[in-house]
Amino acid sequence: MRQDAEMTVIPMVMPSYIALFESGELQKRTDAAYSLPGHCSVCPRNCGVNRLTGERGYCRGGLLPKISSYGPHFGEEPPLVGRHDSGTIFFTGCNMRCVFCQNYEISQLDNGREIACEELASVMLALQDRKCHNLNLVSPTHFVPQILEAVLIAAGRGLHIPLVYNTGTYDSVGTLTLLDGVVDIYMPDAKYGRNEVAVALSDAPGYFTVMSAAMKEMYRQVGDLVVSNGIASRGMIIRHLVLPDNLANSEIVMKFIAEEISREAYVNIMDQYRPCWKVVSGSGIDFTDSLKRGIIREEYRYAVRCATENGLKRGF
């Protein structure tokens, strides 16, 4: 697929959360978001635990946000990295259990530390001070209320760079609506085309249905990716990790993106699958034989062919 050389160039504009902050709407969104974790319904699992009193649900998140690391990151998509990198914040925990997770120390083993929202706001401002083009929130789903509070604080202290919501896409549409006008760039994974595979590999019941609804809401909010001077300013970047033996069902995923999102969608078809985490032991895992090897060239080419045959042409 081609790089994004022909993407529309528009003048740089201030992130939309600035207007929400100035109008008082961002405060209202933050207040509304904190109604969710008291009987937790932040994500589609609807655990029902009271995170406000320190209880922890499936994601293992409590009242305070928990991060493992932050800093400029070269390894993201070119429209995010530009000349000065993407300012990445890695949140600890996850609302899925991917058996091949390459960040399992963070997502599954809970490496990180809890911080106050005021400190999270300071982290955002520190990344802005380092000239990062954006704030890239990795695995943010289970900390949406805390992220909104931190953005509210940081906006009052001069935050003005775009927010990237970098998610595995097991997200609730209701929660996403609270981010309308707050998030500038959505970066959802389109992991699987079949729910049964999502259950076996990520313990994510109904994943394709949840993902489809979430991506439609994201697209409604931000539309196709647009750039200014080579840097993404708004829109959606969709990621699809190719799995051995086409376990991700790329033909289903690409057809969905083309027909129900946009044929102008920017899609990153990724080839970096490698066996790790629970796949290495293979204990009790479906599709172990397939997952114990990396992908081959033809498997990647098949995914790209699925994209082009469905009329997708933006990305790499």
MARFI-433724 format. One line per field, with one value per atom (N, C-alpha, C): residue number from 0; atom name; x, y, z. Coordinates in steps of 0.1 Angstrom, whole numbers, plus 5000, padded with zeros to 4 digits. Example, Ala and Ser with C-alpha at 12.3 -4.5 7.8 and 13.67 -1.06 7.14 Angstrom:
2
resi (0;0;0;1;1;1)
name (N;CA;C;N;CA;C)
c1 (5132;5123;5132;5128;5137;5129)
c2 (4943;4955;4967;4978;4989;5000)
c3 (5078;5078;5078;5071;5071;5079)
This chain:
316
resi (0;0;0;1;1;1;2;2;2;3;3;3;4;4;4;5;5;5;6;6;6;7;7;7;8;8;8;9;9;9;10;10;10;11;11;11;12;12;12;13;13;13;14;14;14;15;15;15;16;16;16;17;17;17;18;18;18;19;19;19;20;20;20;21;21;21;22;22;22;23;23;23;24;24;24;25;25;25;26;26;26;27;27;27;28;28;28;29;29;29;30;30;30;31;31;31;32;32;32;33;33;33;34;34;34;35;35;35;36;36;36;37;37;37;38;38;38;39;39;39;40;40;40;41;41;41;42;42;42;43;43;43;44;44;44;45;45;45;46;46;46;47;47;47;48;48;48;49;49;49;50;50;50;51;51;51;52;52;52;53;53;53;54;54;54;55;55;55;56;56;56;57;57;57;58;58;58;59;59;59;60;60;60;61;61;61;62;62;62;63;63;63;64;64;64;65;65;65;66;66;66;67;67;67;68;68;68;69;69;69;70;70;70;71;71;71;72;72;72;73;73;73;74;74;74;75;75;75;76;76;76;77;77;77;78;78;78;79;79;79;80;80;80;81;81;81;82;82;82;83;83;83;84;84;84;85;85;85;86;86;86;87;87;87;88;88;88;89;89;89;90;90;90;91;91;91;92;92;92;93;93;93;94;94;94;95;95;95;96;96;96;97;97;97;98;98;98;99;99;99;100;100;100;101;101;101;102;102;102;103;103;103;104;104;104;105;105;105;106;106;106;107;107;107;108;108;108;109;109;109;110;110;110;111;111;111;112;112;112;113;113;113;114;114;114;115;115;115;116;116;116;117;117;117;118;118;118;119;119;119;120;120;120;121;121;121;122;122;122;123;123;123;124;124;124;125;125;125;126;126;126;127;127;127;128;128;128;129;129;129;130;130;130;131;131;131;132;132;132;133;133;133;134;134;134;135;135;135;136;136;136;137;137;137;138;138;138;139;139;139;140;140;140;141;141;141;142;142;142;143;143;143;144;144;144;145;145;145;146;146;146;147;147;147;148;148;148;149;149;149;150;150;150;151;151;151;152;152;152;153;153;153;154;154;154;155;155;155;156;156;156;157;157;157;158;158;158;159;159;159;160;160;160;161;161;161;162;162;162;163;163;163;164;164;164;165;165;165;166;166;166;167;167;167;168;168;168;169;169;169;170;170;170;171;171;171;172;172;172;173;173;173;174;174;174;175;175;175;176;176;176;177;177;177;178;178;178;179;179;179;180;180;180;181;181;181;182;182;182;183;183;183;184;184;184;185;185;185;186;186;186;187;187;187;188;188;188;189;189;189;190;190;190;191;191;191;192;192;192;193;193;193;194;194;194;195;195;195;196;196;196;197;197;197;198;198;198;199;199;199;200;200;200;201;201;201;202;202;202;203;203;203;204;204;204;205;205;205;206;206;206;207;207;207;208;208;208;209;209;209;210;210;210;211;211;211;212;212;212;213;213;213;214;214;214;215;215;215;216;216;216;217;217;217;218;218;218;219;219;219;220;220;220;221;221;221;222;222;222;223;223;223;224;224;224;225;225;225;226;226;226;227;227;227;228;228;228;229;229;229;230;230;230;231;231;231;232;232;232;233;233;233;234;234;234;235;235;235;236;236;236;237;237;237;238;238;238;239;239;239;240;240;240;241;241;241;242;242;242;243;243;243;244;244;244;245;245;245;246;246;246;247;247;247;248;248;248;249;249;249;250;250;250;251;251;251;252;252;252;253;253;253;254;254;254;255;255;255;256;256;256;257;257;257;258;258;258;259;259;259;260;260;260;261;261;261;262;262;262;263;263;263;264;264;264;265;265;265;266;266;266;267;267;267;268;268;268;269;269;269;270;270;270;271;271;271;272;272;272;273;273;273;274;274;274;275;275;275;276;276;276;277;277;277;278;278;278;279;279;279;280;280;280;281;281;281;282;282;282;283;283;283;284;284;284;285;285;285;286;286;286;287;287;287;288;288;288;289;289;289;290;290;290;291;291;291;292;292;292;293;293;293;294;294;294;295;295;295;296;296;296;297;297;297;298;298;298;299;299;299;300;300;300;301;301;301;302;302;302;303;303;303;304;304;304;305;305;305;306;306;306;307;307;307;308;308;308;309;309;309;310;310;310;311;311;311;312;312;312;313;313;313;314;314;314;315;315;315)
name (N;CA;C;N;CA;C;N;CA;C;N;CA;C;N;CA;C;N;CA;C;N;CA;C;N;CA;C;N;CA;C;N;CA;C;N;CA;C;N;CA;C;N;CA;C;N;CA;C;N;CA;C;N;CA;C;N;CA;C;N;CA;C;N;CA;C;N;CA;C;N;CA;C;N;CA;C;N;CA;C;N;CA;C;N;CA;C;N;CA;C;N;CA;C;N;CA;C;N;CA;C;N;CA;C;N;CA;C;N;CA;C;N;CA;C;N;CA;C;N;CA;C;N;CA;C;N;CA;C;N;CA;C;N;CA;C;N;CA;C;N;CA;C;N;CA;C;N;CA;C;N;CA;C;N;CA;C;N;CA;C;N;CA;C;N;CA;C;N;CA;C;N;CA;C;N;CA;C;N;CA;C;N;CA;C;N;CA;C;N;CA;C;N;CA;C;N;CA;C;N;CA;C;N;CA;C;N;CA;C;N;CA;C;N;CA;C;N;CA;C;N;CA;C;N;CA;C;N;CA;C;N;CA;C;N;CA;C;N;CA;C;N;CA;C;N;CA;C;N;CA;C;N;CA;C;N;CA;C;N;CA;C;N;CA;C;N;CA;C;N;CA;C;N;CA;C;N;CA;C;N;CA;C;N;CA;C;N;CA;C;N;CA;C;N;CA;C;N;CA;C;N;CA;C;N;CA;C;N;CA;C;N;CA;C;N;CA;C;N;CA;C;N;CA;C;N;CA;C;N;CA;C;N;CA;C;N;CA;C;N;CA;C;N;CA;C;N;CA;C;N;CA;C;N;CA;C;N;CA;C;N;CA;C;N;CA;C;N;CA;C;N;CA;C;N;CA;C;N;CA;C;N;CA;C;N;CA;C;N;CA;C;N;CA;C;N;CA;C;N;CA;C;N;CA;C;N;CA;C;N;CA;C;N;CA;C;N;CA;C;N;CA;C;N;CA;C;N;CA;C;N;CA;C;N;CA;C;N;CA;C;N;CA;C;N;CA;C;N;CA;C;N;CA;C;N;CA;C;N;CA;C;N;CA;C;N;CA;C;N;CA;C;N;CA;C;N;CA;C;N;CA;C;N;CA;C;N;CA;C;N;CA;C;N;CA;C;N;CA;C;N;CA;C;N;CA;C;N;CA;C;N;CA;C;N;CA;C;N;CA;C;N;CA;C;N;CA;C;N;CA;C;N;CA;C;N;CA;C;N;CA;C;N;CA;C;N;CA;C;N;CA;C;N;CA;C;N;CA;C;N;CA;C;N;CA;C;N;CA;C;N;CA;C;N;CA;C;N;CA;C;N;CA;C;N;CA;C;N;CA;C;N;CA;C;N;CA;C;N;CA;C;N;CA;C;N;CA;C;N;CA;C;N;CA;C;N;CA;C;N;CA;C;N;CA;C;N;CA;C;N;CA;C;N;CA;C;N;CA;C;N;CA;C;N;CA;C;N;CA;C;N;CA;C;N;CA;C;N;CA;C;N;CA;C;N;CA;C;N;CA;C;N;CA;C;N;CA;C;N;CA;C;N;CA;C;N;CA;C;N;CA;C;N;CA;C;N;CA;C;N;CA;C;N;CA;C;N;CA;C;N;CA;C;N;CA;C;N;CA;C;N;CA;C;N;CA;C;N;CA;C;N;CA;C;N;CA;C;N;CA;C;N;CA;C;N;CA;C;N;CA;C;N;CA;C;N;CA;C;N;CA;C;N;CA;C;N;CA;C;N;CA;C;N;CA;C;N;CA;C;N;CA;C;N;CA;C;N;CA;C;N;CA;C;N;CA;C;N;CA;C;N;CA;C;N;CA;C;N;CA;C;N;CA;C;N;CA;C;N;CA;C;N;CA;C;N;CA;C;N;CA;C;N;CA;C;N;CA;C;N;CA;C;N;CA;C;N;CA;C;N;CA;C;N;CA;C;N;CA;C;N;CA;C;N;CA;C;N;CA;C;N;CA;C;N;CA;C;N;CA;C;N;CA;C;N;CA;C;N;CA;C;N;CA;C;N;CA;C;N;CA;C;N;CA;C;N;CA;C;N;CA;C;N;CA;C;N;CA;C;N;CA;C;N;CA;C;N;CA;C;N;CA;C;N;CA;C;N;CA;C;N;CA;C;N;CA;C;N;CA;C;N;CA;C;N;CA;C;N;CA;C;N;CA;C;N;CA;C;N;CA;C;N;CA;C;N;CA;C;N;CA;C;N;CA;C;N;CA;C;N;CA;C;N;CA;C;N;CA;C;N;CA;C;N;CA;C;N;CA;C;N;CA;C;N;CA;C;N;CA;C;N;CA;C;N;CA;C;N;CA;C;N;CA;C;N;CA;C;N;CA;C;N;CA;C;N;CA;C;N;CA;C;N;CA;C;N;CA;C;N;CA;C;N;CA;C;N;CA;C;N;CA;C;N;CA;C;N;CA;C;N;CA;C;N;CA;C;N;CA;C;N;CA;C;N;CA;C;N;CA;C;N;CA;C)
c1 (5008;5000;5009;5004;5012;5013;5024;5025;5016;5015;5004;5008;5016;5021;5010;4998;4987;4977;4979;4969;4967;4955;4951;4959;4965;4972;4963;4961;4953;4961;4958;4965;4963;4974;4974;4963;4955;4945;4948;4942;4943;4935;4939;4931;4917;4907;4893;4891;4899;4896;4899;4906;4908;4894;4886;4873;4864;4865;4857;4861;4874;4879;4874;4875;4871;4856;4848;4834;4829;4837;4833;4828;4827;4822;4832;4845;4854;4853;4849;4847;4834;4824;4812;4815;4823;4826;4834;4843;4851;4841;4832;4823;4814;4810;4802;4810;4822;4831;4833;4833;4835;4823;4812;4800;4801;4811;4812;4820;4831;4839;4833;4823;4817;4810;4804;4798;4803;4816;4823;4817;4815;4810;4819;4831;4840;4842;4843;4846;4834;4834;4823;4822;4832;4830;4820;4818;4809;4811;4823;4826;4817;4813;4804;4812;4825;4832;4832;4835;4836;4850;4855;4869;4872;4861;4863;4867;4864;4868;4880;4887;4899;4897;4884;4882;4888;4891;4898;4890;4887;4880;4890;4885;4892;4905;4905;4916;4927;4923;4932;4934;4927;4928;4919;4924;4917;4913;4914;4909;4920;4933;4943;4948;4952;4958;4972;4975;4988;4995;5008;5016;5029;5034;5046;5058;5056;5066;5060;5069;5065;5077;5076;5087;5085;5093;5092;5094;5087;5087;5088;5099;5102;5094;5089;5084;5070;5063;5049;5048;5036;5034;5040;5046;5052;5044;5031;5024;5023;5025;5026;5040;5050;5064;5069;5068;5073;5088;5092;5106;5109;5099;5101;5094;5090;5084;5070;5064;5051;5054;5047;5049;5040;5046;5039;5038;5026;5023;5018;5025;5020;5013;5000;4992;4993;4993;4995;4981;4981;4969;4962;4951;4944;4931;4921;4908;4907;4919;4920;4931;4932;4943;4949;4955;4961;4973;4972;4982;4995;4996;5008;5012;5008;5010;5025;5030;5045;5048;5038;5040;5034;5035;5028;5033;5046;5051;5042;5037;5029;5014;5009;4995;4990;4999;4995;5002;5014;5022;5021;5015;5012;5024;5035;5046;5043;5045;5042;5039;5034;5031;5019;5011;5000;5004;4997;5001;4988;4989;4977;4974;4962;4959;4967;4970;4979;4992;4998;5011;5010;4999;4996;4996;4989;4989;5003;5011;5025;5033;5030;5037;5033;5020;5015;5023;5024;5030;5045;5051;5066;5068;5060;5061;5059;5050;5048;5061;5066;5078;5090;5090;5100;5097;5088;5084;5078;5072;5065;5053;5050;5039;5025;5024;5011;5013;5002;5003;4996;5004;5000;4996;4984;4979;4977;4986;4986;4979;4969;4960;4953;4945;4939;4925;4919;4905;4900;4907;4903;4905;4912;4915;4909;4898;4892;4889;4882;4879;4891;4902;4914;4921;4921;4927;4919;4906;4899;4902;4903;4907;4921;4930;4944;4944;4937;4936;4930;4920;4913;4924;4932;4942;4953;4957;4968;4964;4951;4946;4947;4944;4944;4958;4968;4982;4989;4981;4987;4989;4983;4984;4977;4984;4978;4982;4986;4990;4979;4977;4967;4968;4957;4956;4954;4962;4960;4955;4944;4938;4942;4952;4959;4953;4944;4936;4935;4933;4930;4916;4908;4894;4884;4886;4875;4870;4863;4859;4843;4838;4824;4820;4810;4806;4802;4795;4790;4802;4813;4825;4832;4832;4838;4831;4818;4811;4816;4821;4826;4839;4845;4858;4856;4843;4840;4845;4854;4859;4871;4875;4886;4898;4895;4905;4906;4918;4919;4922;4930;4934;4931;4923;4920;4929;4935;4944;4939;4928;4923;4930;4931;4935;4922;4924;4913;4919;4918;4925;4920;4907;4902;4889;4887;4874;4864;4868;4859;4859;4847;4846;4852;4851;4856;4871;4878;4893;4896;4888;4891;4889;4880;4878;4890;4894;4905;4918;4921;4934;4935;4923;4924;4913;4906;4895;4886;4882;4874;4861;4851;4838;4832;4827;4820;4829;4842;4852;4848;4845;4843;4831;4821;4809;4813;4820;4824;4833;4843;4853;4846;4836;4829;4822;4814;4807;4816;4827;4836;4843;4847;4854;4844;4832;4822;4820;4820;4819;4831;4843;4855;4855;4851;4851;4841;4829;4819;4825;4834;4839;4850;4859;4871;4873;4866;4867;4881;4883;4896;4908;4920;4932;4935;4938;4943;4956;4965;4978;4981;4990;4995;5010;5016;5031;5037;5029;5034;5031;5024;5021;5006;5001;4987;4981;4970;4963;4949;4943;4930;4927;4918;4914;4917;4917;4919;4930;4938;4948;4944;4941;4937;4949;4951;4962;4956;4962;4958;4971;4972;4984;4981;4989;4988;4993;4984;4987;4990;4998;5000;4987;4987;4976;4963;4965;4954;4944;4949;4940;4932;4938;4931;4920;4919;4909;4909;4920;4922;4912;4906;4896;4883;4880;4868;4870;4882;4885;4886;4893;4894;4881;4873;4860;4851;4852;4845;4850;4863;4869;4864;4865;4862;4847;4838;4824;4817;4822;4815;4822;4835;4842;4845;4855;4858;4868;4867;4877;4889;4888;4899;4905;4902;4908;4923;4930;4945;4947;4953;4954;4969;4974;4987;4986;4990;4991;5004;5004;5017;5022;5035;5041;5050;5048;5058;5053;5044;5040;5052;5054;5064;5059;5062;5058;5063;5055;5059;5048;5051;5042;5037;5024;5019;5020;5022;5024;5037;5047;5060;5058;5050;5048;5037;5027;5016;5006;5007;4998;4984;4975;4961;4956;4964;4961;4957;4945;4941;4950;4951;4960;4974;4979;4993;5003;5000;5009;5011;5000;5002;5009;5006;5012;5026;5032;5046;5056;5051;5061;5057;5066;5063;5055;5051;5043;5053;5048;5056;5052;5061;5058;5045;5041;5028;5016;5017;5006;5005;5016;5015;5009;5014;5010;4995;4990;4975;4967;4972;4965;4965;4976;4977;4967;4967;4958;4944;4940;4926;4923;4932;4930;4928;4937;4936;4924;4921;4909;4896;4896;4885;4885;4895;4895;4902;4909;4917;4930;4935;4947;4956;4952;4960;4967;4980;4987;5000;5004;5017;5017)
c2 (4988;5000;5012;5024;5035;5043;5050;5060;5071;5080;5090;5103;5102;5114;5122;5116;5124;5128;5127;5131;5146;5150;5164;5172;5183;5192;5203;5205;5216;5224;5237;5245;5238;5240;5234;5242;5235;5241;5236;5244;5240;5227;5219;5207;5211;5203;5207;5208;5201;5201;5215;5223;5237;5244;5243;5250;5244;5230;5224;5229;5230;5236;5250;5258;5272;5274;5265;5266;5259;5252;5244;5230;5227;5214;5203;5205;5195;5191;5201;5198;5189;5192;5184;5169;5168;5155;5147;5154;5147;5142;5151;5147;5135;5135;5124;5111;5112;5100;5094;5102;5096;5090;5091;5083;5068;5065;5051;5042;5046;5036;5032;5040;5036;5023;5019;5006;5003;4999;5001;4996;5006;5004;5012;5014;5022;5014;5001;4993;4983;4976;4967;4955;4953;4942;4945;4957;4961;4953;4954;4946;4949;4961;4965;4967;4967;4969;4984;4988;5002;5006;5011;5015;5028;5035;5048;5045;5033;5029;5019;5018;5010;4996;4991;4978;4978;4966;4964;4954;4957;4947;4939;4935;4927;4934;4947;4954;4957;4954;4956;4971;4980;4994;4998;5007;5012;5027;5035;5049;5057;5055;5064;5058;5066;5061;5055;5044;5037;5037;5042;5042;5035;5029;5022;5031;5039;5048;5058;5068;5078;5084;5090;5097;5098;5105;5105;5092;5089;5075;5076;5070;5070;5059;5049;5037;5037;5049;5049;5052;5053;5056;5070;5071;5084;5097;5097;5109;5113;5104;5107;5111;5106;5108;5121;5124;5136;5138;5150;5153;5152;5153;5154;5143;5133;5121;5123;5111;5110;5109;5117;5117;5106;5095;5083;5081;5078;5074;5060;5051;5037;5035;5032;5029;5014;5011;4998;4991;4978;4970;4970;4962;4961;4954;4956;4949;4937;4933;4921;4912;4900;4891;4884;4892;4887;4877;4865;4855;4857;4866;4869;4883;4890;4904;4907;4916;4919;4929;4935;4944;4938;4924;4917;4922;4926;4931;4943;4951;4962;4958;4951;4949;4938;4928;4916;4915;4919;4918;4930;4941;4953;4961;4960;4969;4983;4991;5005;5011;5023;5030;5038;5038;5047;5061;5071;5085;5093;5105;5113;5119;5123;5129;5142;5149;5161;5158;5147;5142;5138;5131;5127;5140;5150;5163;5168;5167;5172;5164;5151;5142;5147;5150;5155;5168;5177;5190;5188;5179;5176;5171;5162;5157;5169;5178;5189;5198;5200;5208;5202;5189;5182;5183;5191;5193;5181;5172;5161;5166;5160;5165;5162;5152;5147;5140;5137;5129;5115;5105;5092;5083;5081;5074;5060;5051;5037;5029;5021;5013;5022;5032;5041;5037;5027;5023;5024;5017;5016;5028;5038;5050;5063;5062;5073;5084;5081;5092;5100;5092;5098;5106;5101;5109;5122;5122;5134;5144;5139;5148;5154;5146;5151;5161;5159;5168;5181;5180;5192;5201;5194;5201;5207;5198;5203;5214;5213;5224;5237;5237;5249;5254;5246;5250;5251;5251;5254;5242;5231;5220;5224;5221;5225;5216;5203;5194;5183;5177;5167;5155;5149;5136;5125;5114;5102;5091;5085;5074;5061;5054;5042;5030;5023;5013;4999;4989;4976;4974;4985;4986;4977;4974;4967;4978;4988;5000;5002;5008;5011;5023;5023;5034;5046;5042;5052;5060;5053;5060;5068;5063;5070;5083;5084;5096;5107;5104;5114;5120;5113;5118;5126;5127;5135;5149;5154;5167;5168;5157;5157;5150;5138;5131;5136;5139;5144;5132;5122;5111;5098;5090;5076;5067;5057;5047;5034;5028;5016;5004;4993;4980;4974;4968;4959;4945;4938;4926;4914;4912;4899;4901;4892;4892;4882;4873;4863;4864;4864;4865;4853;4841;4829;4829;4835;4837;4847;4858;4868;4862;4854;4847;4838;4831;4821;4828;4839;4845;4858;4864;4877;4877;4866;4866;4878;4881;4892;4888;4884;4880;4891;4887;4896;4907;4904;4915;4921;4914;4920;4929;4925;4934;4947;4945;4957;4966;4960;4967;4975;4969;4975;4987;4986;4997;5008;5005;5015;5022;5015;5022;5031;5027;5036;5049;5048;5060;5068;5062;5070;5077;5070;5077;5088;5086;5097;5109;5108;5119;5126;5119;5125;5123;5114;5112;5106;5108;5102;5111;5105;5111;5123;5134;5146;5151;5158;5161;5176;5182;5195;5194;5198;5197;5184;5173;5160;5154;5161;5156;5155;5143;5141;5151;5157;5166;5162;5153;5148;5135;5127;5116;5102;5092;5078;5071;5064;5054;5040;5031;5018;5008;5000;4990;4976;4968;4954;4945;4937;4928;4915;4912;4899;4888;4878;4866;4854;4844;4832;4825;4818;4811;4819;4832;4841;4840;4839;4838;4851;4862;4875;4877;4868;4869;4882;4885;4898;4902;4892;4895;4900;4896;4901;4915;4917;4930;4941;4938;4948;4951;4941;4943;4952;4950;4958;4973;4975;4988;4995;4989;4995;4998;4989;4991;4998;4998;5004;5015;5017;5028;5038;5035;5044;5038;5039;5035;5044;5056;5065;5063;5052;5050;5047;5052;5050;5037;5027;5014;5010;5006;5001;4986;4979;4964;4960;4954;4952;4938;4937;4924;4919;4925;4923;4912;4904;4893;4884;4881;4871;4864;4851;4844;4850;4852;4857;4854;4858;4857;4843;4840;4826;4817;4823;4814;4806;4812;4805;4792;4791;4779;4771;4778;4771;4763;4765;4758;4762;4753;4756;4767;4769;4779;4773;4777;4773;4778;4771;4776;4777;4769;4770;4767;4757;4754;4765;4772;4783;4795;4798;4810;4808;4796;4795;4798;4804;4809;4823;4830;4843;4841;4852;4851;4850;4844;4843;4854;4857;4868;4867;4855;4854;4857;4854;4858;4873;4880;4895;4900;4894;4899;4896;4885;4882;4893;4898;4908;4921;4925;4937;4935;4923;4921;4922;4917;4919;4934;4942;4956;4963;4960;4966;4961;4949;4944;4949;4955;4961;4976;4981;4995;5004;4998;5006;5009;5021;5025;5035;5038;5047;5040;5042;5036;5030;5019;5013;4999)
c3 (5000;5000;5000;4995;4993;5006;5008;5019;5017;5027;5027;5020;5009;5003;4997;4993;4987;4997;5010;5020;5019;5021;5021;5032;5028;5037;5041;5054;5059;5069;5071;5081;5095;5103;5116;5125;5132;5141;5155;5164;5178;5181;5190;5193;5198;5195;5198;5213;5221;5236;5242;5235;5240;5241;5230;5231;5241;5243;5253;5267;5269;5282;5284;5274;5276;5278;5273;5274;5287;5294;5306;5303;5290;5286;5290;5290;5294;5309;5317;5331;5332;5324;5324;5320;5309;5305;5315;5322;5333;5344;5348;5358;5354;5342;5336;5336;5332;5331;5345;5356;5369;5375;5367;5371;5367;5359;5354;5363;5369;5377;5390;5395;5408;5408;5397;5394;5380;5379;5367;5354;5345;5331;5321;5325;5316;5303;5303;5291;5289;5278;5276;5286;5294;5303;5314;5317;5328;5340;5346;5358;5370;5371;5382;5395;5396;5408;5411;5423;5427;5428;5416;5416;5424;5426;5434;5448;5453;5467;5466;5455;5454;5449;5446;5441;5426;5422;5409;5401;5389;5380;5371;5360;5351;5346;5344;5339;5350;5362;5374;5377;5370;5373;5385;5393;5404;5402;5413;5412;5405;5408;5402;5389;5379;5367;5370;5363;5365;5352;5352;5339;5341;5331;5331;5327;5317;5312;5303;5300;5290;5284;5272;5265;5250;5243;5229;5223;5212;5206;5191;5186;5171;5164;5171;5164;5160;5160;5156;5141;5136;5122;5118;5106;5102;5104;5101;5104;5118;5127;5142;5146;5140;5145;5140;5127;5122;5125;5129;5132;5147;5155;5170;5178;5171;5178;5183;5186;5193;5208;5216;5230;5237;5239;5243;5258;5262;5276;5277;5283;5283;5297;5295;5307;5311;5324;5329;5329;5327;5327;5313;5312;5299;5302;5293;5295;5285;5280;5272;5278;5273;5278;5266;5257;5245;5248;5244;5248;5241;5231;5224;5226;5236;5238;5240;5231;5232;5243;5249;5260;5273;5274;5285;5299;5300;5313;5318;5309;5312;5313;5303;5302;5311;5314;5321;5335;5335;5348;5356;5351;5359;5363;5355;5358;5356;5366;5365;5379;5379;5392;5391;5402;5402;5405;5398;5400;5401;5407;5408;5394;5391;5378;5376;5387;5386;5380;5384;5379;5365;5361;5347;5339;5343;5336;5334;5344;5343;5333;5332;5322;5308;5306;5293;5289;5299;5296;5294;5301;5299;5285;5279;5266;5256;5259;5250;5250;5262;5263;5255;5253;5245;5230;5226;5212;5206;5213;5207;5200;5188;5180;5186;5194;5200;5213;5220;5231;5227;5228;5223;5235;5238;5250;5247;5251;5248;5258;5254;5262;5272;5267;5276;5280;5275;5276;5291;5300;5313;5322;5316;5324;5318;5311;5304;5314;5325;5335;5339;5343;5348;5337;5325;5314;5311;5312;5310;5321;5334;5344;5342;5338;5335;5324;5313;5302;5307;5315;5321;5328;5337;5344;5335;5325;5317;5307;5302;5294;5301;5314;5322;5324;5321;5323;5309;5298;5285;5276;5278;5269;5256;5245;5232;5220;5223;5212;5211;5199;5197;5206;5209;5217;5208;5209;5202;5211;5208;5216;5209;5215;5209;5216;5210;5217;5210;5218;5213;5208;5210;5205;5211;5224;5231;5240;5233;5239;5238;5248;5249;5241;5233;5225;5235;5246;5255;5261;5264;5270;5259;5247;5236;5233;5235;5232;5242;5253;5262;5257;5248;5242;5229;5225;5212;5214;5206;5207;5216;5223;5232;5224;5219;5211;5197;5192;5178;5169;5173;5164;5172;5166;5171;5163;5171;5165;5170;5165;5169;5163;5170;5164;5159;5147;5142;5142;5154;5157;5150;5150;5146;5138;5128;5121;5126;5135;5141;5156;5162;5176;5183;5178;5185;5186;5176;5177;5188;5189;5199;5213;5215;5228;5231;5221;5224;5226;5219;5219;5228;5231;5238;5250;5252;5262;5260;5247;5244;5238;5245;5239;5231;5219;5210;5205;5204;5200;5187;5176;5163;5164;5171;5172;5180;5191;5199;5191;5185;5177;5166;5159;5148;5152;5163;5168;5173;5180;5185;5173;5163;5152;5144;5143;5137;5144;5158;5166;5165;5165;5163;5150;5139;5126;5126;5132;5133;5139;5149;5156;5148;5141;5136;5121;5115;5100;5096;5083;5077;5082;5081;5086;5077;5083;5076;5083;5075;5080;5077;5085;5082;5082;5071;5070;5074;5069;5071;5085;5093;5107;5108;5113;5115;5125;5121;5130;5135;5127;5131;5122;5127;5119;5126;5118;5123;5116;5123;5118;5123;5114;5118;5117;5128;5127;5126;5118;5117;5117;5128;5129;5122;5112;5105;5114;5116;5124;5115;5120;5113;5109;5097;5093;5092;5090;5088;5100;5112;5124;5126;5121;5122;5112;5102;5092;5085;5079;5072;5062;5055;5045;5051;5063;5069;5075;5080;5086;5075;5064;5054;5047;5045;5039;5048;5062;5071;5070;5070;5070;5057;5046;5033;5032;5037;5034;5045;5058;5069;5076;5073;5078;5066;5058;5047;5038;5025;5016;5016;5022;5024;5038;5045;5058;5056;5066;5066;5074;5068;5074;5075;5087;5088;5090;5080;5080;5086;5098;5105;5104;5102;5100;5112;5124;5134;5144;5141;5150;5153;5166;5170;5182;5184;5196;5208;5218;5231;5241;5254;5265;5266;5267;5269;5257;5245;5233;5235;5242;5243;5250;5260;5267;5261;5255;5248;5257;5269;5278;5278;5273;5273;5263;5253;5243;5230;5225;5212;5201;5190;5178;5182;5192;5196;5184;5176;5166;5156;5153;5144;5150;5162;5169;5173;5172;5177;5166;5155;5145;5141;5135;5129;5116;5110;5098;5086;5075;5063;5053;5043;5034;5027;5023;5016;5025;5038;5047;5048;5048;5048;5035;5024;5011;5009;5015;5015;5021;5033;5040;5032;5026;5017;5005;5000;4988;4992;5004;5009;5010;5014;5015;5001;4992;4979;4971;4973;4965;4971;4983;4988;4986;4979;4975;4985;4995;5004;4998;5000;4993;5001;5013;5021;5033;5035;5046;5041;5048;5044;5050)
